[in-house]
Amino acid sequence: MSGDTPKIAMLHTVPALAGPLTELAAEVRPGARILNFVDESLLQDTIAGDGPPPHVLRRVVSYAAYAKESGAAVLLVTCSSIGEAAEQARPFAELPILRIDEPMAEQAVRAGARVGVLATLATTLGPTTRAVQRAADREGVAREVVPHLCDGAFEALRGGDPARHDALVLAGFRELAGKVDVVVLAQASMARIVGEAGGDVPVLSSPRSGVAQLA
Protein backbone atom coordinates (compact mmCIF):
# COMPACT_ATOMS: atom_id res chain seq x y z
CA MET A 1 0.00 0.00 0.00
CA SER A 2 1.28 3.42 -0.94
CA GLY A 3 2.53 5.68 1.81
CA ASP A 4 0.43 8.43 0.20
CA THR A 5 -2.82 6.56 0.96
CA PRO A 6 -4.89 8.79 3.28
CA LYS A 7 -5.83 7.29 6.62
CA ILE A 8 -8.83 8.11 8.79
CA ALA A 9 -9.23 6.89 12.37
CA MET A 10 -12.54 6.34 14.14
CA LEU A 11 -13.07 5.65 17.84
CA HIS A 12 -16.14 3.56 18.69
CA THR A 13 -17.61 2.46 22.02
CA VAL A 14 -20.24 0.22 20.37
CA PRO A 15 -18.57 -2.50 18.26
CA ALA A 16 -21.57 -2.91 15.94
CA LEU A 17 -21.12 0.63 14.62
CA ALA A 18 -17.64 0.02 13.19
CA GLY A 19 -18.90 -1.81 10.07
CA PRO A 20 -21.61 0.59 8.85
CA LEU A 21 -19.58 3.71 9.70
CA THR A 22 -16.56 2.29 7.86
CA GLU A 23 -18.79 1.85 4.79
CA LEU A 24 -20.00 5.45 5.06
CA ALA A 25 -16.44 6.72 5.46
CA ALA A 26 -15.39 4.78 2.36
CA GLU A 27 -18.15 6.57 0.41
CA VAL A 28 -16.99 9.97 1.64
CA ARG A 29 -13.26 9.30 1.13
CA PRO A 30 -12.86 6.65 -1.58
CA GLY A 31 -9.46 5.01 -1.42
CA ALA A 32 -8.77 6.07 2.16
CA ARG A 33 -7.73 3.47 4.70
CA ILE A 34 -10.09 3.41 7.67
CA LEU A 35 -8.59 2.60 11.08
CA ASN A 36 -11.10 1.52 13.72
CA PHE A 37 -10.42 1.72 17.46
CA VAL A 38 -13.12 -0.02 19.53
CA ASP A 39 -13.22 0.45 23.31
CA GLU A 40 -16.48 -0.47 25.02
CA SER A 41 -15.08 0.42 28.43
CA LEU A 42 -15.16 4.13 27.58
CA LEU A 43 -18.96 4.02 27.40
CA GLN A 44 -19.30 1.60 30.33
CA ASP A 45 -17.22 3.87 32.57
CA THR A 46 -19.15 6.93 31.40
CA ILE A 47 -22.47 5.26 32.25
CA ALA A 48 -21.16 4.15 35.64
CA GLY A 49 -19.87 7.66 36.39
CA ASP A 50 -23.00 9.44 35.12
CA GLY A 51 -20.69 11.25 32.70
CA PRO A 52 -17.13 10.82 31.39
CA PRO A 53 -14.66 10.43 34.30
CA PRO A 54 -11.22 12.05 33.92
CA HIS A 55 -9.55 8.88 32.68
CA VAL A 56 -11.91 8.77 29.67
CA LEU A 57 -10.55 12.14 28.56
CA ARG A 58 -6.98 10.89 29.01
CA ARG A 59 -7.71 7.79 26.95
CA VAL A 60 -9.31 9.80 24.14
CA VAL A 61 -6.05 11.78 24.03
CA SER A 62 -4.18 8.47 23.91
CA TYR A 63 -6.32 7.21 21.02
CA ALA A 64 -5.60 10.44 19.17
CA ALA A 65 -1.90 9.75 19.67
CA TYR A 66 -2.35 6.18 18.37
CA ALA A 67 -4.16 7.58 15.34
CA LYS A 68 -1.35 10.05 14.69
CA GLU A 69 1.30 7.34 15.05
CA SER A 70 -0.65 5.18 12.60
CA GLY A 71 -0.57 7.93 10.01
CA ALA A 72 -4.17 9.13 10.33
CA ALA A 73 -4.98 12.76 9.63
CA VAL A 74 -8.09 12.91 11.82
CA LEU A 75 -9.90 11.03 14.61
CA LEU A 76 -13.70 10.80 14.49
CA VAL A 77 -15.30 9.98 17.86
CA THR A 78 -18.54 8.14 17.10
CA CYS A 79 -19.96 7.97 20.64
CA SER A 80 -22.08 10.95 21.70
CA SER A 81 -21.82 10.02 25.38
CA ILE A 82 -18.09 10.84 25.31
CA GLY A 83 -18.47 13.71 22.85
CA GLU A 84 -17.69 16.38 25.43
CA ALA A 85 -14.56 14.47 26.46
CA ALA A 86 -13.59 14.48 22.78
CA GLU A 87 -13.95 18.28 22.70
CA GLN A 88 -11.87 18.64 25.87
CA ALA A 89 -9.18 16.41 24.34
CA ARG A 90 -8.67 18.67 21.32
CA PRO A 91 -6.05 21.01 22.86
CA PHE A 92 -3.93 17.99 23.85
CA ALA A 93 -4.04 16.20 20.49
CA GLU A 94 -1.75 16.59 17.50
CA LEU A 95 -4.52 15.97 14.97
CA PRO A 96 -8.15 17.13 14.66
CA ILE A 97 -10.71 15.31 16.83
CA LEU A 98 -14.24 15.39 15.44
CA ARG A 99 -17.54 14.65 17.19
CA ILE A 100 -19.94 12.65 15.04
CA ASP A 101 -22.95 14.61 16.33
CA GLU A 102 -21.79 18.20 15.83
CA PRO A 103 -23.07 18.56 12.23
CA MET A 104 -26.43 17.08 13.29
CA ALA A 105 -26.75 19.68 16.06
CA GLU A 106 -26.03 22.46 13.56
CA GLN A 107 -28.67 21.10 11.17
CA ALA A 108 -31.20 20.86 13.99
CA VAL A 109 -31.04 24.51 15.02
CA ARG A 110 -31.63 25.54 11.41
CA ALA A 111 -34.69 23.29 11.14
CA GLY A 112 -36.99 24.94 13.68
CA ALA A 113 -37.46 26.75 16.96
CA ARG A 114 -38.28 23.65 19.03
CA VAL A 115 -35.72 20.87 18.83
CA GLY A 116 -36.52 17.46 20.29
CA VAL A 117 -33.63 15.31 21.48
CA LEU A 118 -34.35 11.59 21.73
CA ALA A 119 -31.88 9.32 23.55
CA THR A 120 -31.69 5.85 25.08
CA LEU A 121 -29.03 6.84 27.62
CA ALA A 122 -29.11 9.66 30.14
CA THR A 123 -25.37 10.07 29.63
CA THR A 124 -26.05 10.89 25.96
CA LEU A 125 -29.17 12.99 26.48
CA GLY A 126 -27.31 15.70 28.41
CA PRO A 127 -24.32 16.08 26.07
CA THR A 128 -26.50 16.11 22.94
CA THR A 129 -28.89 18.64 24.46
CA ARG A 130 -25.94 20.87 25.33
CA ALA A 131 -24.47 20.39 21.84
CA VAL A 132 -27.71 21.66 20.29
CA GLN A 133 -27.79 24.61 22.67
CA ARG A 134 -24.19 25.54 21.81
CA ALA A 135 -24.98 25.27 18.10
CA ALA A 136 -27.90 27.68 18.62
CA ASP A 137 -25.58 30.07 20.44
CA ARG A 138 -23.07 29.95 17.57
CA GLU A 139 -25.87 30.68 15.09
CA GLY A 140 -27.18 33.48 17.30
CA VAL A 141 -30.70 32.05 17.42
CA ALA A 142 -33.04 31.21 20.29
CA ARG A 143 -34.03 27.55 20.37
CA GLU A 144 -36.00 25.50 22.88
CA VAL A 145 -34.56 22.02 23.36
CA VAL A 146 -37.03 19.33 24.47
CA PRO A 147 -35.26 16.18 25.77
CA HIS A 148 -36.85 12.72 25.92
CA LEU A 149 -35.29 9.54 27.33
CA CYS A 150 -36.43 6.16 25.98
CA ASP A 151 -36.19 4.15 29.17
CA GLY A 152 -35.15 0.53 28.66
CA ALA A 153 -34.20 0.84 24.99
CA PHE A 154 -30.43 0.79 25.50
CA GLU A 155 -30.71 -2.17 27.87
CA ALA A 156 -32.80 -4.02 25.27
CA LEU A 157 -30.23 -3.46 22.56
CA ARG A 158 -27.37 -4.46 24.84
CA GLY A 159 -29.34 -7.55 25.86
CA GLY A 160 -29.74 -8.71 22.27
CA ASP A 161 -33.32 -7.54 21.65
CA PRO A 162 -33.05 -4.95 18.85
CA ALA A 163 -36.77 -5.25 18.07
CA ARG A 164 -37.70 -4.03 21.56
CA HIS A 165 -35.09 -1.26 21.29
CA ASP A 166 -36.62 -0.06 18.04
CA ALA A 167 -40.17 -0.25 19.40
CA LEU A 168 -39.27 1.84 22.46
CA VAL A 169 -37.43 4.41 20.35
CA LEU A 170 -40.34 4.68 17.92
CA ALA A 171 -42.77 5.12 20.81
CA GLY A 172 -40.55 7.88 22.20
CA PHE A 173 -40.36 9.51 18.79
CA ARG A 174 -44.14 9.54 18.38
CA GLU A 175 -44.54 11.08 21.84
CA LEU A 176 -41.98 13.78 21.09
CA ALA A 177 -42.89 14.49 17.46
CA GLY A 178 -46.11 16.34 18.26
CA LYS A 179 -44.28 18.83 20.48
CA VAL A 180 -41.34 19.89 18.30
CA ASP A 181 -40.29 21.07 14.83
CA VAL A 182 -37.45 18.55 14.41
CA VAL A 183 -36.27 15.42 16.23
CA VAL A 184 -32.61 14.64 16.84
CA LEU A 185 -31.57 11.03 17.49
CA ALA A 186 -28.82 11.40 20.06
CA GLN A 187 -27.01 8.12 19.36
CA ALA A 188 -25.72 6.70 16.09
CA SER A 189 -27.19 3.33 17.10
CA MET A 190 -30.69 4.87 16.89
CA ALA A 191 -30.37 5.73 13.19
CA ARG A 192 -31.90 2.35 12.35
CA ILE A 193 -35.40 3.68 13.05
CA VAL A 194 -35.24 6.69 10.71
CA GLY A 195 -36.97 4.89 7.87
CA GLU A 196 -39.82 3.79 10.10
CA ALA A 197 -40.38 7.08 11.89
CA GLY A 198 -42.40 8.71 9.12
CA GLY A 199 -44.66 11.65 9.85
CA ASP A 200 -44.24 15.32 9.08
CA VAL A 201 -41.45 16.05 11.55
CA PRO A 202 -37.88 15.88 10.19
CA VAL A 203 -35.69 13.27 11.91
CA LEU A 204 -31.94 13.84 12.10
CA SER A 205 -29.36 11.17 12.89
CA SER A 206 -25.63 11.56 13.21
CA PRO A 207 -23.95 8.86 11.06
CA ARG A 208 -24.15 10.32 7.56
CA SER A 209 -23.69 14.00 8.43
CA GLY A 210 -21.06 13.16 11.04
CA VAL A 211 -19.01 11.04 8.66
CA ALA A 212 -19.42 13.66 5.91
CA GLN A 213 -16.99 15.84 7.92
CA LEU A 214 -14.25 13.50 6.76
CA ALA A 215 -14.57 14.82 3.21
C-alpha positions as CSV (number, residue, x, y, z in Angstrom):
1,M,0.0,0.0,0.0
2,S,1.3,3.4,-0.9
3,G,2.5,5.7,1.8
4,D,0.4,8.4,0.2
5,T,-2.8,6.6,1.0
6,P,-4.9,8.8,3.3
7,K,-5.8,7.3,6.6
8,I,-8.8,8.1,8.8
9,A,-9.2,6.9,12.4
10,M,-12.5,6.3,14.1
11,L,-13.1,5.6,17.8
12,H,-16.1,3.6,18.7
13,T,-17.6,2.5,22.0
14,V,-20.2,0.2,20.4
15,P,-18.6,-2.5,18.3
16,A,-21.6,-2.9,15.9
17,L,-21.1,0.6,14.6
18,A,-17.6,0.0,13.2
19,G,-18.9,-1.8,10.1
20,P,-21.6,0.6,8.8
21,L,-19.6,3.7,9.7
22,T,-16.6,2.3,7.9
23,E,-18.8,1.9,4.8
24,L,-20.0,5.4,5.1
25,A,-16.4,6.7,5.5
26,A,-15.4,4.8,2.4
27,E,-18.1,6.6,0.4
28,V,-17.0,10.0,1.6
29,R,-13.3,9.3,1.1
30,P,-12.9,6.6,-1.6
31,G,-9.5,5.0,-1.4
32,A,-8.8,6.1,2.2
33,R,-7.7,3.5,4.7
34,I,-10.1,3.4,7.7
35,L,-8.6,2.6,11.1
36,N,-11.1,1.5,13.7
37,F,-10.4,1.7,17.5
38,V,-13.1,0.0,19.5
39,D,-13.2,0.4,23.3
40,E,-16.5,-0.5,25.0
41,S,-15.1,0.4,28.4
42,L,-15.2,4.1,27.6
43,L,-19.0,4.0,27.4
44,Q,-19.3,1.6,30.3
45,D,-17.2,3.9,32.6
46,T,-19.2,6.9,31.4
47,I,-22.5,5.3,32.2
48,A,-21.2,4.2,35.6
49,G,-19.9,7.7,36.4
50,D,-23.0,9.4,35.1
51,G,-20.7,11.2,32.7
52,P,-17.1,10.8,31.4
53,P,-14.7,10.4,34.3
54,P,-11.2,12.1,33.9
55,H,-9.5,8.9,32.7
56,V,-11.9,8.8,29.7
57,L,-10.6,12.1,28.6
58,R,-7.0,10.9,29.0
59,R,-7.7,7.8,26.9
60,V,-9.3,9.8,24.1
61,V,-6.1,11.8,24.0
62,S,-4.2,8.5,23.9
63,Y,-6.3,7.2,21.0
64,A,-5.6,10.4,19.2
65,A,-1.9,9.7,19.7
66,Y,-2.3,6.2,18.4
67,A,-4.2,7.6,15.3
68,K,-1.4,10.0,14.7
69,E,1.3,7.3,15.1
70,S,-0.7,5.2,12.6
71,G,-0.6,7.9,10.0
72,A,-4.2,9.1,10.3
73,A,-5.0,12.8,9.6
74,V,-8.1,12.9,11.8
75,L,-9.9,11.0,14.6
76,L,-13.7,10.8,14.5
77,V,-15.3,10.0,17.9
78,T,-18.5,8.1,17.1
79,C,-20.0,8.0,20.6
80,S,-22.1,10.9,21.7
81,S,-21.8,10.0,25.4
82,I,-18.1,10.8,25.3
83,G,-18.5,13.7,22.8
84,E,-17.7,16.4,25.4
85,A,-14.6,14.5,26.5
86,A,-13.6,14.5,22.8
87,E,-13.9,18.3,22.7
88,Q,-11.9,18.6,25.9
89,A,-9.2,16.4,24.3
90,R,-8.7,18.7,21.3
91,P,-6.0,21.0,22.9
92,F,-3.9,18.0,23.8
93,A,-4.0,16.2,20.5
94,E,-1.7,16.6,17.5
95,L,-4.5,16.0,15.0
96,P,-8.1,17.1,14.7
97,I,-10.7,15.3,16.8
98,L,-14.2,15.4,15.4
99,R,-17.5,14.6,17.2
100,I,-19.9,12.7,15.0
101,D,-23.0,14.6,16.3
102,E,-21.8,18.2,15.8
103,P,-23.1,18.6,12.2
104,M,-26.4,17.1,13.3
105,A,-26.7,19.7,16.1
106,E,-26.0,22.5,13.6
107,Q,-28.7,21.1,11.2
108,A,-31.2,20.9,14.0
109,V,-31.0,24.5,15.0
110,R,-31.6,25.5,11.4
111,A,-34.7,23.3,11.1
112,G,-37.0,24.9,13.7
113,A,-37.5,26.7,17.0
114,R,-38.3,23.7,19.0
115,V,-35.7,20.9,18.8
116,G,-36.5,17.5,20.3
117,V,-33.6,15.3,21.5
118,L,-34.3,11.6,21.7
119,A,-31.9,9.3,23.6
120,T,-31.7,5.9,25.1
121,L,-29.0,6.8,27.6
122,A,-29.1,9.7,30.1
123,T,-25.4,10.1,29.6
124,T,-26.1,10.9,26.0
125,L,-29.2,13.0,26.5
126,G,-27.3,15.7,28.4
127,P,-24.3,16.1,26.1
128,T,-26.5,16.1,22.9
129,T,-28.9,18.6,24.5
130,R,-25.9,20.9,25.3
131,A,-24.5,20.4,21.8
132,V,-27.7,21.7,20.3
133,Q,-27.8,24.6,22.7
134,R,-24.2,25.5,21.8
135,A,-25.0,25.3,18.1
136,A,-27.9,27.7,18.6
137,D,-25.6,30.1,20.4
138,R,-23.1,29.9,17.6
139,E,-25.9,30.7,15.1
140,G,-27.2,33.5,17.3
141,V,-30.7,32.1,17.4
142,A,-33.0,31.2,20.3
143,R,-34.0,27.6,20.4
144,E,-36.0,25.5,22.9
145,V,-34.6,22.0,23.4
146,V,-37.0,19.3,24.5
147,P,-35.3,16.2,25.8
148,H,-36.9,12.7,25.9
149,L,-35.3,9.5,27.3
150,C,-36.4,6.2,26.0
151,D,-36.2,4.1,29.2
152,G,-35.2,0.5,28.7
153,A,-34.2,0.8,25.0
154,F,-30.4,0.8,25.5
155,E,-30.7,-2.2,27.9
156,A,-32.8,-4.0,25.3
157,L,-30.2,-3.5,22.6
158,R,-27.4,-4.5,24.8
159,G,-29.3,-7.5,25.9
160,G,-29.7,-8.7,22.3
161,D,-33.3,-7.5,21.7
162,P,-33.1,-5.0,18.9
163,A,-36.8,-5.2,18.1
164,R,-37.7,-4.0,21.6
165,H,-35.1,-1.3,21.3
166,D,-36.6,-0.1,18.0
167,A,-40.2,-0.2,19.4
168,L,-39.3,1.8,22.5
169,V,-37.4,4.4,20.4
170,L,-40.3,4.7,17.9
171,A,-42.8,5.1,20.8
172,G,-40.6,7.9,22.2
173,F,-40.4,9.5,18.8
174,R,-44.1,9.5,18.4
175,E,-44.5,11.1,21.8
176,L,-42.0,13.8,21.1
177,A,-42.9,14.5,17.5
178,G,-46.1,16.3,18.3
179,K,-44.3,18.8,20.5
180,V,-41.3,19.9,18.3
181,D,-40.3,21.1,14.8
182,V,-37.4,18.6,14.4
183,V,-36.3,15.4,16.2
184,V,-32.6,14.6,16.8
185,L,-31.6,11.0,17.5
186,A,-28.8,11.4,20.1
187,Q,-27.0,8.1,19.4
188,A,-25.7,6.7,16.1
189,S,-27.2,3.3,17.1
190,M,-30.7,4.9,16.9
191,A,-30.4,5.7,13.2
192,R,-31.9,2.3,12.3
193,I,-35.4,3.7,13.1
194,V,-35.2,6.7,10.7
195,G,-37.0,4.9,7.9
196,E,-39.8,3.8,10.1
197,A,-40.4,7.1,11.9
198,G,-42.4,8.7,9.1
199,G,-44.7,11.6,9.9
200,D,-44.2,15.3,9.1
201,V,-41.4,16.1,11.5
202,P,-37.9,15.9,10.2
203,V,-35.7,13.3,11.9
204,L,-31.9,13.8,12.1
205,S,-29.4,11.2,12.9
206,S,-25.6,11.6,13.2
207,P,-24.0,8.9,11.1
208,R,-24.2,10.3,7.6
209,S,-23.7,14.0,8.4
210,G,-21.1,13.2,11.0
211,V,-19.0,11.0,8.7
212,A,-19.4,13.7,5.9
213,Q,-17.0,15.8,7.9
214,L,-14.2,13.5,6.8
215,A,-14.6,14.8,3.2
